[in-house]
Amino acid sequence: MHFCGAIEAVDVGAFYMSYRFTYIEFKAEQPFAITDFENYGDDRVFTIQDINALTVKVPFASHNTYRQWLNDKSNGIGECIDANDYPDEYVTKYVFISQGVSETIKAITLLNYPIPTWTGEGAMYFNGWFKDEGVWSDEISVPCELDINTTHTYYARWETTQRKDGTSVNFAYELPIDEWVTIILYSNIVYFKETLVLDTDEYSNCHLRLYVNGNNEDRVAQVTIAKADMPTDLIKYVSVNFDKFLPYLGLSDFEGYPYQIQLKFGITLQP
């Protein structure tokens, strides 16, 4: 989606289906005005389904203005502004090194890091980016926002086993449908991955529900998946915030307190 410099105002409902956007570019030096938001209850123009897959281009001279405006008028897509073409003094440089090969990314807020491919002998699995090679301390997590005009170097850690601890989309837990399993929580935000294999197309959409502690009534997350977004084999990621369980455990957070919890995914197809 490209917005030319001639646009002065946009109705708040003009981009109701914008959740599917993966690229947005603004040509004007200043953001356009939002109209008719009184009839919608708020003035958010964009609600992107997956901001991690979104790229936003704005004029460099007004990138701070656009960043604030986009965050106000959306679900936080101001952090998706592509800063790779910006001067170094306005960005943070991240250098990622794997097997002697480096990749540099410039960002204001780093939302994603590269996933390297093993090119050596045998089977090895990527297990994260760390500042101290060999010691494997100070792992990077996203979103990451460090001081501008600085450079930070991270090294890929490779292991013989896959990492599945739920700490990010890349290391999401894999849970089967309708089976109770026990996992260990290492943080309050946990990522899960589910692969749906559907043998029918007689549905309009699908509800993917995550339950906790052996109780089908205690739902901690639900994702509604439109039929248009569901191929026969669908991999869906769900992030869950378990903060509401902390008071019952007597904890202020999960960091340093690995905790076992029983979970299962449930699926309901709507005709």
VOGU-3710 file (C-alpha; in Angstrom, 3 decimals, decimal comma):
1> mhfcgaieav> 0,000/0,000/0,000  1,400/3,377/-1,080  0,118/6,768/0,125  1,045/9,666/-2,132  1,741/13,172/-0,894  -1,593/14,521/-2,182  -3,710/12,814/0,515  -4,850/15,317/3,148  -7,457/13,329/5,098  -8,734/9,753/5,352
11> dvgafymsyr> -11,912/8,401/6,903  -11,084/6,176/9,868  -13,002/3,285/8,291  -11,254/3,482/4,926  -8,812/0,679/5,739  -11,033/-1,623/7,737  -9,376/-4,655/6,081  -5,852/-3,347/6,621  -4,996/-6,223/8,963  -3,581/-8,106/5,960
21> ftyiefkaeq> -1,110/-5,391/4,915  2,560/-6,385/4,778  3,957/-3,165/3,250  2,910/0,468/3,785  4,747/3,478/2,335  4,013/7,149/3,055  5,278/9,787/0,604  4,001/12,957/2,326  6,288/14,820/4,724  3,532/14,839/7,360
31> pfaitdfeny> 0,783/12,319/8,250  -2,716/12,885/6,919  -5,712/13,813/9,052  -8,228/11,239/10,323  -11,948/12,029/9,910  -15,252/10,572/11,112  -13,632/8,714/14,028  -16,531/9,738/16,307  -18,731/7,112/14,621  -16,201/4,340/15,271
41> gddrvftiqd> -15,345/4,954/18,902  -11,647/5,553/18,232  -9,378/6,948/15,524  -7,227/3,919/14,750  -6,806/3,511/11,001  -4,648/0,383/10,841  -4,972/-2,832/12,826  -2,341/-5,180/11,449  -2,733/-8,881/12,182  0,994/-9,680/12,150
51> inaltvkvpf> 3,182/-6,624/12,733  6,276/-8,845/12,621  5,624/-9,362/8,896  5,030/-5,651/8,198  7,423/-3,129/6,627  6,668/0,614/6,879  8,487/3,259/4,815  8,277/6,959/5,769  10,317/10,068/4,858  13,448/10,229/6,990
61> ashntyrqwl> 12,995/13,927/7,843  9,730/13,208/9,670  10,247/9,636/10,860  9,810/10,570/14,527  6,512/12,289/13,774  5,312/9,294/11,773  6,434/6,869/14,446  4,337/8,575/17,128  1,383/9,079/14,781  1,376/5,460/13,603
71> ndksngigec> 1,553/4,140/17,154  -1,405/6,343/18,067  -3,463/5,331/15,019  -2,721/1,614/14,977  -1,715/-1,356/17,091  1,887/-0,200/17,358  3,082/-0,286/13,759  5,213/2,822/14,301  7,859/0,363/15,507  7,848/-1,285/12,044
81> idandypdey> 9,446/1,701/10,279  12,297/0,480/8,069  15,433/2,410/9,111  18,035/0,576/7,034  18,525/3,625/4,799  18,818/6,113/7,678  22,146/7,695/8,740  23,973/5,723/11,447  23,623/8,492/14,060  19,825/8,001/14,059
91> vtkyvfisqg> 19,700/4,228/14,414  21,101/1,244/16,297  23,260/-1,210/14,343  22,924/-4,916/15,090  25,610/-7,250/13,699  24,674/-10,940/13,602  27,505/-13,434/12,999  26,988/-17,110/12,175  29,737/-19,463/11,015  31,939/-16,492/10,151
101> vsetikaitl> 29,288/-14,729/8,039  27,891/-11,425/9,310  24,660/-9,556/8,604  24,044/-5,983/9,754  20,591/-4,576/10,437  19,889/-0,932/11,224  16,773/-0,239/13,274  15,123/2,142/15,695  13,261/-0,763/17,271  14,399/-4,250/16,255
111> lnypiptwtg> 11,280/-6,409/15,840  12,882/-9,439/14,189  16,317/-10,965/13,936  17,616/-13,171/11,105  17,321/-16,950/11,300  20,565/-18,466/9,976  20,911/-21,753/8,119  23,459/-24,346/9,156  25,983/-24,984/6,370  28,385/-27,307/8,155
121> egamyfngwf> 28,439/-31,063/8,505  25,761/-32,983/10,343  22,469/-31,650/11,712  22,656/-28,562/13,926  19,856/-26,321/15,155  19,842/-22,572/15,726  19,378/-21,838/19,445  19,522/-18,032/19,601  21,787/-14,968/19,303  24,171/-14,151/22,174
131> kdegvwsdei> 26,708/-11,420/22,916  29,330/-13,707/24,450  30,354/-16,423/22,026  31,144/-19,665/23,829  29,855/-18,342/27,161  26,367/-17,847/25,687  25,208/-15,099/28,018  23,193/-11,950/27,287  20,778/-13,317/24,681  18,970/-10,817/22,482
141> svpceldint> 15,167/-10,771/22,573  12,740/-8,779/20,458  11,393/-6,194/20,394  14,755/-4,612/21,227  15,453/-0,877/21,501  19,002/0,152/22,434  20,800/3,501/22,330  21,000/5,039/18,865  24,381/5,534/17,189  25,711/2,354/18,822
151> thtyyarwet> 26,682/-1,054/17,416  25,958/-4,409/19,063  27,321/-7,772/17,915  25,636/-11,134/18,486  26,768/-14,681/17,706  24,609/-17,635/16,646  24,478/-20,576/19,026  24,150/-23,997/17,399  23,171/-27,202/19,205  22,394/-30,791/18,234
161> tqrkdgtsvn> 18,845/-30,481/19,629  16,010/-28,125/18,750  15,104/-25,431/21,246  11,398/-25,432/22,160  10,955/-23,461/25,370  8,266/-20,997/24,281  10,449/-17,915/24,722  9,801/-16,645/21,168  8,033/-17,548/17,932  11,246/-19,144/16,708
171> fayelpidew> 11,367/-21,443/19,747  7,633/-21,931/20,223  6,209/-24,911/22,050  4,514/-27,386/19,734  1,263/-28,699/21,136  -1,031/-31,370/19,646  -4,766/-30,777/19,268  -6,990/-31,985/22,129  -4,220/-33,617/24,165  -3,190/-32,427/27,616
181> vtiilysniv> 0,547/-31,900/27,920  2,788/-30,506/30,647  5,242/-27,707/29,850  7,610/-25,551/31,872  7,161/-21,784/31,866  10,349/-19,714/31,852  8,661/-16,327/31,463  5,193/-14,829/31,690  4,918/-14,419/27,895  4,916/-17,819/26,200
191> yfketlvldt> 4,675/-18,698/22,488  2,956/-21,783/21,123  2,841/-23,299/17,655  0,107/-25,528/16,334  -0,155/-27,221/12,967  -3,725/-27,819/11,844  -4,409/-30,474/9,227  -7,974/-30,086/7,966  -9,724/-32,669/5,787  -12,729/-30,501/4,940
201> deysnchlrl> -13,373/-27,058/3,539  -16,964/-26,855/4,814  -16,363/-24,136/7,378  -16,313/-20,339/7,490  -13,549/-19,892/10,058  -11,856/-21,589/12,962  -11,432/-20,819/16,657  -8,148/-22,016/18,150  -8,373/-22,080/21,949  -5,709/-22,634/24,594
211> yvngnnedrv> -6,822/-24,095/27,930  -4,898/-24,451/31,159  -4,659/-26,815/34,144  -6,930/-29,553/32,852  -10,019/-27,358/32,726  -11,796/-26,768/29,430  -13,551/-23,759/30,938  -10,323/-21,959/31,861  -9,350/-20,476/28,509  -6,256/-18,263/28,441
221> aqvtiakadm> -6,116/-17,486/24,713  -8,248/-17,652/21,597  -7,404/-16,911/17,985  -10,044/-16,659/15,267  -8,690/-17,713/11,890  -10,590/-16,672/8,762  -11,122/-19,306/6,083  -9,183/-17,237/3,553  -6,123/-17,468/5,807  -6,352/-21,225/6,312
231> ptdlikyvsv> -4,649/-23,546/3,850  -5,017/-27,286/4,370  -1,890/-27,333/6,518  -1,761/-24,255/8,730  0,909/-23,282/11,219  -0,482/-20,772/13,711  1,447/-19,000/16,441  -0,219/-17,873/19,649  1,365/-15,753/22,380  -0,115/-15,969/25,870
241> nfdkflpylg> 0,468/-13,729/28,882  0,277/-15,784/32,078  0,492/-12,790/34,430  -2,995/-13,471/35,813  -1,729/-16,734/37,338  1,161/-15,111/39,229  -0,819/-14,157/42,379  -1,959/-17,763/42,803  1,646/-18,936/42,616  2,950/-16,305/45,025
251> lsdfegypyq> 5,349/-14,934/42,384  5,962/-11,462/40,983  7,159/-12,906/37,662  8,262/-16,226/36,175  11,880/-15,253/35,602  14,085/-17,565/37,614  11,096/-19,689/38,625  10,458/-22,388/36,004  6,918/-23,598/36,631  5,106/-26,653/35,294
261> iqlkfgitlq> 1,658/-26,115/33,835  -0,755/-28,362/31,952  -2,121/-27,088/28,659  -3,978/-28,188/25,562  -5,149/-26,689/22,306  -8,796/-27,051/21,337  -10,281/-26,292/17,929  -13,860/-25,410/16,944  -14,848/-25,203/13,284  -17,726/-22,871/12,452
271> p> -20,044/-23,948/9,609
//
